[in-house]
Amino acid sequence: MFGDMMNKLKETQQKVEETKKRLDTVSLQEASNDGLLKVTITANREIKNIEVADKLMEDKEQLEDYLVLTLNKAIKKASDVNEAELGAAAKEGMPNIPGMDMFK
């Protein structure tokens, strides 16, 4: 029984690691409301690209505000996807331990 549980945990760990690698390939895009700034980020929260409209280059303070807001929204979106995917991978492989169903 203990050996089966250890094997199940190792399988779960492997699934989580595979999911992390896959999330490197999942790209999400977030844009400012007016589309002047676009951010591309992976589901592992790595920024891949930032596109800035020429109009924003004229106002440093506005550009900084746009960057903060849009990057935070992109990171939140990526975190939500990351947590959902890793949570699903971990939950799928969890052994059936009596009394632990509160974590499902």
Secondary structure, DSSP 8 states (H G I E B T S, - for coil): -HHHHHHHHHHHHHHHHHHHHHHTT-EEEEE-TTSSEEEEEETTS-EEEEEE-GGGGG-HHHHHHHHHHHHHHHHHHHHHHHHHHHHHHHHHT----TT-GGG-
